[in-house]
Structure formats: structure tokens, C-alpha cells
């Protein structure tokens, strides 16, 4: 049980340092357009890196997950609402999963 608390403390320190160090080290405005654009896309890349593996392992078969993801991608690129995209992706993955059993 002691090990769990030490893991939580280390995780909290790392999380705090990641958020606090840029605030303390960078005092002036960033003028480089490359650095600005890089920092602009970091949250999106991080979210994608955390979400995509979960999408592939959300169902029993990877094929149904991939088909649901493709449906979600097509709907999102066609500017459909988040509720429509999520609902359609879940429904398609569910139907494909039924046919694969």
C-alpha cells in the first residue's frame, strides 16, 4: 500500500512540474511562429495519442472499432455535431460487432 502512495506523489509532482516549469522559465512573449504553431497543436496531438489506442480496443474485435472510427471520421469531416458523430460511431460499431459474433 505504501508503494501506491509513492506512485501518486511522484505522478502529482511530475504533473505539477510540467505545468509550472513553462510559467517560471518563459517570462517573455514567444515570437517564433514555428514554436507558437507547435505549442498550438500539442493539446490536439496529446488527445489523439491518448484516444486512438482506446478506440481500437473499445470492442471485442478491432475491425468493428476501425469501422466505427472511419464512420466517426467521415461524419466529423462533414461537420456533423459531436452527438451525431459519437452516436453513429457507437451504433455502427455495435452493429458490426453483432455480425462478427
N, C-alpha and C positions, 0 to 999 in steps of 0.2 A: 504494500500500500504506500510506503514511503516513496517508492520509485515513481508512482503516478503523480504525486505532488511535485516531485522534482521535474518531471516532464512538463507539467503545467506551468511551473515557474519559468523554465527555460523558454517555452513557447511564448509566454507573456513578455519576457524580456526581448526576445527576437522581434516579436510583433511591434513592441514599443520602439525599439531601435530603428526598425525600418521606417516607421512613421516620423520619428523625432530627428533623426540624423539629417535628412534633407532640410528641415526647418532651421537647424542650427548651423549647418555648413554652407548653405547657399543663402546669402544675405541680399545680393543684388539681383536685378531682373535678368532673366535669361534672354539673350539677344539672338542666339544661334537658331535659325529656323529649323535646322536639322534636329537639334536637341528638343525644341518645342514640339515638333511633329512626332518625334519618338516618344516623348512623355505623354502626348495626347493619346496615342494608341496603346499604351501599356495596360490600362484597365480592360480594354476590349480583348487584347491578346491573353491576358490572365484569365478572364472569364471564359474565353473559348477553350483554353488549355484545361481548365477545371471541369467544364461542362461536357466536352466532346467524349471523353472516355466514359463518363456516366451515361451518356446517351447510348453508346454501343452495348453497355452491359445492363440496360434497364429491363430487357426482356429475356426470355429463355433462349431465344435464337437471335444471333447477330443480324441475320437477314431481315427480320421484322423491324429491328431497331434502325437499320440502314434505310429501309423503305420509308419508315416514319420520318426519319431525318430528312430524306430527299423531299418528301411532301412538305414538311415544315419549311425547308429552304426555298422551295418554289413559291409557296404562299407568302413567305416573308419578302422575297424579292419582288412579288407583285403587290406589295404594300398593304397586305391584309392586316387586320387587327391582331394583337397578341393573343386574345382569347380564341379567335378563329384558327390561328396557326397552331396553338397548343392543342386545342380540341381535335382538329383534323389529324394532327400527327399522332395523337393518342389513339384515336379511332382507327386509323389506318394500321398502326402497329398492332392493335388488338385484333382486328380482322385477319391480318396476315398471320398472327400467332395462332389463331383458331384453325386456319387452313393448314398450318405446318404440323399441328398435332395429329 
